[in-house]
């Protein structure tokens, strides 16, 4: 029985060649447990950053004979700078470079910066923090919810804030 199976396998290898039996080339990126010093070829030796995976795929795609798949593990993949893809990141020879979530995991790619050092303005429901690492802050999220940013650096004085019970959204003008 083993002899028949061995002959059949040898026949398949000789007809299809070893490339027909080759496994697809696969890399893994894990933002929590990965290390860029790893080879990225298994769940336990995943890369940590998308940029490292992109650079390794670029260096190893050569003359592609199969698809290359990069699996992104769940968690936040933080970007310190813009992640750029170009023609070097495309497949060749009719094969593709595929980036996808691993299983049902939910990877998040974020260029956001955590704002820390919040302090409450005395006697108000207003919070402030100094942001120095970002040149152009366009969005602010607090606990996962979109929040309004301050529009100016002016000391806050007066009454009629949105949480003041006497405040009216559309007050009538003083006609006296």
Beta strands, then each sheet from edge to edge (+ up, - down):
strand 1: 25-29
strand 2: 68-72
strand 3: 75-78
strand 4: 97-101
strand 5: 107-110
strand 6: 119-120
strand 7: 127-128
strand 8: 140-142
strand 9: 145-147
sheet 1: 1+ 2+ 4+
sheet 2: 3+ 5+
sheet 3: 6+ 7-
sheet 4: 8+ 9-
end
